[in-house]
Amino acid sequence: MRKKRLGKANIEVSVIGLGGIPLQRLTEDQAGEVVKAAVDAGINFIDTARGYTVSEEYIGAALEKYQLRARVHLATKTMVRDYEGMKKEIAISLQNLRTDYIDLYQAHLIKTEEQYEQLMGEDGGYRALVEAKEAGKIGAIGITAHTASLLEKLLDPEKFDTIQFPYNPIENQGKELFERAHAHDMGVIVMKPIAGGAFERGDLSLKYIMQNETITVAIPGMDNIEQVAINTAIGQDEYPLTESEETEIQVIVDRLGSEFCRRCGYCLPCPQEIDIPTQFLFEGYYKRYDMKDWAVGRYGNLAKNASDCVECGICEERCPYNLPIRKMMKRVVKTFE
């Protein structure tokens, strides 16, 4: 696996890392097998978050069970913004990950300038991060967001060692942001490299990302060993995209359009107990993959579906991509009516 220096964090990381979101859907043993397979395949960078339910715990258990801690760099993050809350979150992460040191701790999902100001204020979480770094509990401090214009405005190379931002063939608005961060020796971590699983050719999406030299590491989520094999293969060598691959990428981009769910799960839980990402998943199988009968059957077996939406709008307030979920749910209803 090729490696790059993660900017001022000053660690050498594999160009393909392991994203921890989907591990929470597995059992502890299954997650452990994925983590071990990833490390054995050359991945040495694992990213998770306090908000990913049991992901930290599963990763910590795997590192201990298979004695992998010395072989990986750990990154996690929290959406807590205040000083006392951040101190508690760091302590929980250390306990969950079964380690006394986390290589990178990130301020997770900054959505507004007000959140940033709270984080950086006198009683903000950033002070707790600095103290943890001085105490040797964390190695570097990062920041993540989903809006390029906001992160470009807030980017402070003196305060942060890394940035994490979405990037894939259909979401390339981070190019200038990456260039600026790279110029300031900040590590660039790409989340949603396969558009939350919506981009049907994950290998091509990762290959597309690898063409951008300002990017340090891409962190696709993986929930089975087959995905590990496919994704890690892209990080072994440097190959330019062929003309036919570029054409196929553009076909997929055109088919996805701009309103598509990345299945990040931030919209959940729904007050009506609707599994919102699954509604769009089955819609995709119906429309994009020509699996109409299969999709209709699975959609019909859901305990709650899009027709149960009462349009409360809570999901839209949570969505980091500002998707018009209520409108999209109506589209799902029409698809399956």
C-alpha positions as MATLAB code, in Angstrom:
seq = 'MRKKRLGKANIEVSVIGLGGIPLQRLTEDQAGEVVKAAVDAGINFIDTARGYTVSEEYIGAALEKYQLRARVHLATKTMVRDYEGMKKEIAISLQNLRTDYIDLYQAHLIKTEEQYEQLMGEDGGYRALVEAKEAGKIGAIGITAHTASLLEKLLDPEKFDTIQFPYNPIENQGKELFERAHAHDMGVIVMKPIAGGAFERGDLSLKYIMQNETITVAIPGMDNIEQVAINTAIGQDEYPLTESEETEIQVIVDRLGSEFCRRCGYCLPCPQEIDIPTQFLFEGYYKRYDMKDWAVGRYGNLAKNASDCVECGICEERCPYNLPIRKMMKRVVKTFE';
ca = [
       0.000    0.000    0.000;
       1.324    3.429   -0.915;
       1.713    5.869    1.959;
       1.745    9.644    2.345;
       2.643   12.023    5.146;
      -0.515   13.388    6.789;
       0.703   16.964    6.744;
       1.579   18.525   10.100;
       0.208   15.467   11.874;
       3.540   14.050   10.706;
       2.535   10.417   10.395;
       2.799    8.180    7.334;
      -0.629    6.854    6.422;
      -1.887    4.479    3.752;
      -3.583    6.293    0.872;
      -6.648    4.115    1.493;
      -7.879    4.113    5.072;
     -10.788    2.430    6.829;
     -13.917    4.484    7.520;
     -15.721    3.354   10.657;
     -19.355    4.232    9.899;
     -20.589    0.863    8.537;
     -18.875   -1.205   11.249;
     -21.746   -0.299   13.574;
     -24.071   -2.393   11.415;
     -22.065   -5.551   12.142;
     -21.518   -7.737   15.174;
     -18.336   -7.186   17.165;
     -16.767  -10.335   15.714;
     -17.678   -9.386   12.135;
     -16.294   -5.892   12.613;
     -13.114   -7.362   14.030;
     -12.650   -9.524   10.956;
     -13.020   -6.473    8.680;
     -10.516   -4.457   10.719;
      -7.987   -7.303   10.696;
      -8.416   -7.862    6.956;
      -7.920   -4.154    6.309;
      -4.718   -3.973    8.332;
      -3.381   -7.180    6.773;
      -4.088   -5.652    3.341;
      -1.909   -2.628    4.128;
      -4.308   -0.117    5.684;
      -2.744    1.668    8.652;
      -5.247    4.535    9.129;
      -8.630    3.957   10.780;
     -11.166    6.760   11.197;
     -14.224    6.569   13.430;
     -16.330    8.883   15.598;
     -18.117    9.129   18.910;
     -21.352    9.480   16.938;
     -20.989    6.135   15.170;
     -22.678    4.252   18.068;
     -20.509    1.158   18.756;
     -17.874    1.756   16.073;
     -15.184    2.918   18.501;
     -15.843   -0.039   20.799;
     -15.688   -2.546   17.943;
     -12.443   -1.104   16.638;
     -10.896   -1.102   20.102;
     -11.899   -4.725   20.635;
     -10.402   -5.721   17.270;
      -7.130   -3.921   17.933;
      -6.813   -5.678   21.270;
      -7.921   -9.117   20.071;
      -5.575   -9.195   17.090;
      -2.808   -7.062   18.679;
      -2.986   -4.466   15.915;
      -2.604   -1.176   17.800;
       1.089   -0.757   16.945;
       0.305   -1.212   13.251;
      -2.306    1.527   12.867;
      -2.888    5.243   13.300;
      -6.230    5.998   14.948;
      -8.477    8.963   14.214;
     -11.784    9.748   15.844;
     -13.989   12.807   16.317;
     -16.864   14.335   18.257;
     -19.633   16.868   17.673;
     -19.304   18.211   21.215;
     -18.155   21.864   21.191;
     -17.665   22.822   24.863;
     -14.583   22.402   27.056;
     -15.902   20.008   29.697;
     -17.811   17.990   27.119;
     -14.720   17.610   24.936;
     -12.625   16.412   27.889;
     -15.207   13.723   28.593;
     -15.433   12.710   24.939;
     -11.666   12.272   24.642;
     -11.639   10.104   27.765;
     -14.471    7.945   26.422;
     -12.736    7.543   23.056;
      -9.512    6.435   24.743;
     -11.457    3.890   26.777;
     -13.513    2.641   23.826;
     -10.490    2.289   21.562;
      -8.562    0.558   24.360;
      -5.546    2.783   23.949;
      -3.737    5.540   25.831;
      -3.073    7.583   22.681;
      -5.154    8.677   19.682;
      -3.173    9.902   16.685;
      -5.793   12.390   15.462;
      -8.805   13.871   17.253;
     -11.183   15.967   15.146;
     -13.928   18.521   15.674;
     -16.719   16.691   13.870;
     -19.206   18.199   11.419;
     -18.899   21.947   11.899;
     -22.090   23.256   10.245;
     -22.189   26.947   11.222;
     -19.895   29.792   12.186;
     -21.628   29.838   15.573;
     -20.587   26.241   16.230;
     -17.031   27.105   15.257;
     -16.981   30.132   17.565;
     -18.228   28.002   20.448;
     -15.529   25.399   19.745;
     -12.779   28.017   19.669;
     -14.045   30.151   22.579;
     -12.576   30.374   26.068;
     -14.803   27.568   27.306;
     -14.769   25.762   23.989;
     -13.690   22.256   23.111;
     -10.574   23.325   21.256;
      -8.864   24.193   24.543;
      -9.506   20.649   25.765;
      -7.989   19.273   22.553;
      -4.842   21.353   23.031;
      -4.553   20.202   26.639;
      -4.975   16.579   25.570;
      -2.252   17.035   22.970;
       0.098   18.585   25.542;
      -0.646   15.680   27.897;
       0.249   13.141   25.216;
      -3.266   11.752   24.914;
      -3.704   12.824   21.268;
      -1.192   13.555   18.554;
      -2.895   15.991   16.207;
      -6.048   18.099   15.936;
      -8.352   18.124   12.912;
     -11.630   19.598   11.719;
     -14.393   18.161    9.515;
     -17.283   19.720    7.620;
     -19.581   19.081    4.672;
     -19.778   22.615    3.255;
     -16.742   23.828    1.309;
     -17.505   27.541    1.525;
     -17.820   27.348    5.313;
     -14.624   25.359    5.814;
     -12.709   27.638    3.454;
     -13.797   30.592    5.601;
     -12.956   28.904    8.893;
      -9.760   27.129    7.865;
      -6.965   28.048   10.284;
      -3.680   26.265    9.530;
      -2.273   27.490   12.822;
      -4.989   25.713   14.811;
      -5.600   22.512   12.875;
      -3.316   19.840   11.448;
      -5.848   18.156    9.147;
      -9.155   18.668    7.385;
     -11.740   16.052    6.460;
     -14.219   16.743    3.686;
     -16.339   14.791    1.132;
     -14.863   14.179   -2.310;
     -15.749   11.817   -5.163;
     -16.587   12.156   -8.881;
     -19.966   13.729   -8.164;
     -18.817   15.896   -5.231;
     -15.624   17.676   -6.237;
     -16.340   21.091   -4.746;
     -13.451   20.604   -2.316;
     -10.650   20.950   -4.885;
      -9.676   24.524   -4.014;
     -10.053   23.799   -0.311;
      -7.665   20.859   -0.632;
      -5.138   22.953   -2.525;
      -5.167   25.602    0.180;
      -4.862   23.057    2.991;
      -2.071   21.207    1.192;
      -0.162   24.467    0.675;
      -0.276   24.988    4.466;
       0.995   21.437    5.106;
      -2.346   20.226    6.415;
      -3.293   16.602    5.913;
      -6.303   16.108    3.629;
      -8.687   13.279    4.520;
     -11.458   12.420    2.064;
     -14.734   11.185    3.518;
     -17.606    9.822    1.427;
     -15.154    8.680   -1.295;
     -17.827    6.414   -2.779;
     -20.632    8.922   -2.129;
     -21.884    6.904    0.826;
     -22.154    3.808   -1.352;
     -24.284    5.562   -3.982;
     -21.510    5.510   -6.589;
     -21.902    2.005   -7.976;
     -18.269    1.578   -9.081;
     -16.380    2.172   -5.861;
     -13.092    1.158   -7.434;
     -13.422    3.839  -10.122;
     -14.405    6.468   -7.561;
     -11.311    5.705   -5.482;
      -9.133    5.695   -8.574;
     -10.551    9.108   -9.491;
      -9.644   10.396   -6.025;
      -6.117    9.023   -6.261;
      -5.484   11.311   -9.251;
      -5.596   14.359   -6.924;
      -2.126   14.802   -5.434;
      -3.323   17.202   -2.719;
      -5.296   14.391   -1.065;
      -3.521   12.348    1.586;
      -5.959    9.549    2.367;
      -9.446    8.408    1.370;
     -11.498    6.553    3.995;
     -14.201    4.389    2.402;
     -16.470    2.623    4.844;
     -16.224   -1.161    4.568;
     -18.424   -3.804    6.115;
     -17.087   -6.973    4.500;
     -13.779   -8.498    3.471;
     -14.639   -8.385   -0.245;
     -14.880   -4.582   -0.076;
     -11.523   -4.485    1.695;
      -9.879   -6.408   -1.154;
     -11.396   -4.190   -3.867;
     -10.639   -0.898   -2.144;
      -7.111   -1.651   -1.001;
      -6.126   -2.780   -4.490;
      -6.589    0.810   -5.693;
      -3.938    2.007   -3.241;
      -1.243   -0.385   -4.348;
      -0.052    1.407   -7.484;
      -0.534    4.670   -9.353;
      -2.453    4.295  -12.585;
      -4.105    7.107  -14.564;
      -7.775    6.803  -15.468;
      -8.298    5.403  -18.929;
     -10.589    7.087  -21.416;
     -13.190    4.347  -21.029;
     -13.077    4.675  -17.230;
     -13.593    8.435  -17.458;
     -16.592    7.831  -19.722;
     -18.094    5.317  -17.297;
     -17.598    7.713  -14.386;
     -19.441   10.455  -16.249;
     -22.338    8.109  -17.057;
     -22.714    7.286  -13.357;
     -22.453   10.959  -12.369;
     -25.190   11.914  -14.833;
     -27.418    9.108  -13.597;
     -27.071   10.043   -9.913;
     -27.873   13.720  -10.384;
     -27.568   16.123   -7.448;
     -30.234   14.869   -5.026;
     -28.994   11.552   -3.710;
     -28.599   10.080   -0.248;
     -25.079    9.247    0.983;
     -26.538    6.926    3.671;
     -24.552    8.659    6.409;
     -27.442    8.204    8.854;
     -27.282   11.679   10.382;
     -31.006   12.105    9.604;
     -31.902    9.345   12.065;
     -33.725    8.544   14.252;
     -36.979    9.491   12.549;
     -39.904   10.215   14.954;
     -42.066    7.996   12.743;
     -39.427    5.212   12.922;
     -38.804    5.358    9.181;
     -35.373    4.097    8.084;
     -34.859    7.070    5.764;
     -31.616    5.987    4.004;
     -33.141    2.585    3.215;
     -36.046    4.271    1.400;
     -33.577    5.872   -0.995;
     -31.493    2.700   -1.224;
     -34.461    0.693   -2.537;
     -35.454    3.573   -4.812;
     -31.962    3.408   -6.290;
     -32.225   -0.325   -6.905;
     -35.575    0.275   -8.610;
     -34.480    3.171  -10.811;
     -30.731    2.823  -11.351;
     -30.019   -0.890  -11.228;
     -33.122   -2.283  -12.975;
     -34.030   -4.466   -9.973;
     -37.674   -3.423   -9.846;
     -39.244   -6.640   -8.544;
     -36.566   -7.082   -5.881;
     -36.873   -3.458   -4.747;
     -40.680   -3.563   -4.633;
     -40.600   -6.699   -2.484;
     -38.051   -5.329   -0.026;
     -39.754   -1.933    0.178;
     -43.116   -3.567    0.832;
     -41.681   -5.601    3.704;
     -40.476   -2.530    5.599;
     -42.328   -1.896    8.863;
     -42.463    1.803    7.998;
     -41.837    3.399    4.630;
     -41.921    6.753    2.868;
     -45.713    6.909    2.870;
     -45.582    7.163    6.685;
     -43.667   10.466    6.510;
     -45.552   13.325    8.216;
     -43.159   15.967    6.829;
     -41.983   17.181   10.237;
     -38.669   18.251    8.690;
     -36.451   17.122   11.593;
     -34.400   14.986    9.195;
     -33.660   17.974    6.964;
     -32.339   19.950    9.926;
     -29.885   17.136   10.636;
     -28.794   16.387    7.066;
     -25.219   17.661    6.484;
     -25.916   17.874    2.743;
     -29.064   19.983    3.112;
     -31.057   17.516    1.044;
     -34.788   18.197    0.519;
     -35.648   14.908    2.216;
     -39.388   15.562    2.413;
     -39.506   16.160   -1.325;
     -37.351   13.089   -1.919;
     -39.633   10.945    0.251;
     -42.593   11.982   -1.882;
     -40.587   10.852   -4.896;
     -40.068    7.462   -3.261;
     -43.809    7.135   -2.595;
     -44.541    7.893   -6.229;
     -41.941    5.345   -7.357;
     -43.502    2.517   -5.372;
     -47.199    3.442   -5.529;
];
